[in-house]
Amino acid sequence: MSGAFFGIGIALRALSAQQRALDVTGHNIANANTPGYSRQVAVMVPTKPLPSAGLTFSGTVGKGQVGTGVVVEQIRRMRDEFVEIRYRKEVQTTSRWEARRDALKQIELVLNEPSENGIQGAMDLFWQSLQELSKNPESEAARAVVLQRASVLTDSFGHVYLQLQALSRDIDKSIEVYVNEINSLAVQISRLNQQISKVLAMGDQPNDLMDQRDSLIRKLSELADVRATPRERGMVSITLGGALLVEGNSVMPLLAKRSAPDAPVEIVWERTGAPVAIGDGKIKGLLSIREEEIPGLKNQLNELAKTLIEKINELHRGGRGLDSSTGLDFFAGADASDIAVNPVLEADLRKIAAATPDPTTG
């Protein structure tokens, strides 16, 4: 039953509840610019009423309940799980394309085309020098220019080839860094899982800890195609490529390994050695550049160099130098990785063929 101070008790509970709501509002304002923070709301519910009995105006006994005020039942985190899942998915796709974009920019710098300093510019200068030599085949100066520009052309092929290989190695180093980052994030998520479970067991709501965990999952989503699934006691499990990365407070780490010192990096599960299926994210973008774009460009570069070597050598073998030498190759090597000017020609400019052999002398 209510007493003399019943109304004061209601007022006290109301003031306490409103004070808690103001504290939550202040917390929201303080974290307005905090990355990953979710707005919180104090959810108020009426307290348990008291039964009341007394005489009515008609003289009968009336029954009812008297309210006792209000309390804050919980501090709710305002986050839409569906939107969060869609956001993570889009983060994965965006990160993959951003990684590809950045890597392709590096490839553009390596190729340096179109420009006067790329392979195309070196080839144009080489053709011009051959044309000038055909006009004056006895000129030592013209022969020196041909040799010099041929060297520039072969150096251009070799430089681009080596730069593409270096870019592939840089991508491998980035992948190793990202694998270590995934392992670190997974450990942090497992620890937060444990903390959240303990706080919930005490009857409290660990909103800020959940925000921290969601932020870590977002960072994971930037790197690979992870999926977060709610578990009991407020925990989440994280899967990567369909396999468990985090389960409760346990972590199944990844490993970036090489089958040989110069072999590309492979991503496997540390415990089993099985390959990890990376379907999206930054790592997928880098893998696609390393496994598709760079090998394709190297093949095209090798094919161009191979064709140049074959055609120029074919013509040069059919020509005659100032010392009547013939049958010599102009270029040595097989493709862009080892193309070079024939050392015999570098040692003696007169052996550069600039005329057809005399049919009467052979």
C-alpha positions, 0 to 999 in steps of 0.5 A: 500500500502507498504511504505518506512518502509514496509520491516522493518515491515516484518523483525520485524514481522519475528523476533518476530515470530522466537523469539516466536518459540525460547521461545517455544523451550526453554520451551520444553527443560526446561520441558524435564524431567517434568512428563506429559509434552507434546512438544509444537510447534509454528505454523507459518502462513503468515500475511494478504497480501496487494493489489498492483497495478502498471505499468508492463514492457509492460505499462499495469497496473498489479494487485497482492498482496504483502506479509506482513510477518509471525506471530505465529498463535498458540502454538500447543500441540503435543499429540496424543489422540488415543495413550493417550486413549490406554495408559490409558487403558493399565495403568488400566490393568497394575495397576490391575495386579500390585495390585494383585501381591503385595497382593499375595506376602503378602499372600505368607508371611502369608502362609509361605509355603513351609517352616519348620515354616508353617502349613505343617512343624507343621503337620510333627512334630505333626505326628512324635510326635504321632509316637514316642508316639506309640512306648512308650505310657507310656512315660510322655515325649513323651506325653508332646511332642505330646501336645506341637506340637499339640499346635504349630499346632493349633497356626499355623492354628489360626495365618494364619487365623487371618493374612488372616483376617488382610490382608483383613482389610488392603485391605479395608483401602487401598481401602478407601485411593484410594477412597479419592484419586479419589475424590481429583483428580476429584476436581482438574480436575474440577478446571482445566476444569474451568481454561482451559475454561476461558483461551480459552475464552480469545483466548489463548491456555492453553497447560500446564493446559491441560497437568496437567489435562491429568496427573491427568486423568492418575492417575485416570486411575491407580485406576479405569476404567475411561473414558475421553470425550471432551466437549465444551469450552475445558472441559472434562467429566470423567465417572467411571463405566458408571456414571459421576464422573466429568462434567465441574466444577461439581464433583460427589464424591464417598464414602467408607462405611461399613454396620457394623463396621466389614463389608467389605468396599463398594464403592458407589456414595455419592449422591445416595448410588448406588454401583460403578462399578469398572471394572479395575485399582488398586481398582479392583485388591484389590477387587478381592483379598479380594472377591475371593482369601482370602475367597477361601484360608480361606475355604481351610484352614478351610476344612483342619482344619476340616478334621484334627479335625474330623479324629484325634478325631475319632481315639482318642475317640477309644483309651485309656489313661494311666488312662483308660479314653476313648471317649475323643476328642483330638482337640476342635473347628470346623475349623481353626478359633477356633481349639485348644487342648482339655483342658482336655488333657492339664490338664492331660497328662495321658488322651492322648490315645495311646493304644486301649481299652482292649476288656475284660474290655471295 
